[in-house]
Amino acid sequence: MTAVPARVTAKRKYIFPWKYTLYIPLLFMTGFYLLPIYVMLITGFKSFDEVSLQTMWNLPNGIHFDNFLAAFEKLAPYMWNSFNMVVPAAVISSFLGSINGFVLAKWKFRGADVIFPLILFGMFIPYQSILIPLVEFMRDINMYGGLPGLVLTHVIYGIPITTLTFRNYYANLPKELVEASRIDGAGLLGTYWYILLPVSIPSFVVVLIWQFTSAWNDFLFAVVLTNPTSWPITVALNNMAGSQIIAWNVQMAGSFLAAVPTLLVYIFLGRYFLRGMMAGALKG
């Protein structure tokens, strides 16, 4: 066995692991972004008399679960409205984006290079600029005031980002897959369903998480397009505050409950989200 020179050993011994210094800004940013959750939680556990700006950072004197129970009783029906709206909106927009991405990436046709930028243009249209025509359109098709109209809105607004994601993902796949399916006699839908759809699970994870979060956190479309019985949880949370005295402990408890679904999605599916992006889902 060859002996390691003393000089090399000494150099190795005193090498400073500079890569660990990267954790310092990461830990700082993590703590900064966790501060709102910390304030929500400790305020939600406080009694009404403890809530004030001066003691905002102080821990509660006791744990009051009744704040969360009161908030859940008020928000439970609207939470189900959110689930009934978010799940179909995310699934439908993901499948439509997948089909669009496949056609634009692997099944070229005349004008595809023009249609793709036009679809992406929808990402840059502000919500506020189309509210009036959107309301009029929903009234004309008798979908104003309920969840179906809100689902349709999120599906349409989700198509640009889902199309971009799948188009970039499919563009990185070998073209031999499509050519082999054509040789075997598969058509457009057959190639998509049997060849590309099974290998596009990473992209589906990315767009489903993205669309779920976007639709769940939406307030503007929800407050404009739905009536009180169809409110999602974001609108109900906004209207939970009283006009004279606001029970901030109950309000913060409700805010945390409204954020729990998206938190759970990223806690349990975050690694799959990162794998999907690393697999080429968001590569240009």
ABEGO torsion letter per residue (X at the ends): XBBBBAAAAAAAAABBBAAAAAAAAAAAAAAAAAAAAAAAAAAAABBAAABBAAAAABBBABBBAAAAAAAAAAAAAAAAAAAAAAAAAAAAAAAAAAAAAAAAAABBBBGAAAAAAAAAAAAABBAAAAAAAAAAAAAAAGABGBAAAAAAAAAAAAAAAAAAAAAAAAAABBAAAAAAAAAAGBBAAAAAAAAAAAAAAAAAAAAAAAAAAAAAABAAAAAAABBAAABBAAAAAAAABBAABBBAAAAAAAAAAAAAAAAAAAAAAAAAAAAAAAAGAABX
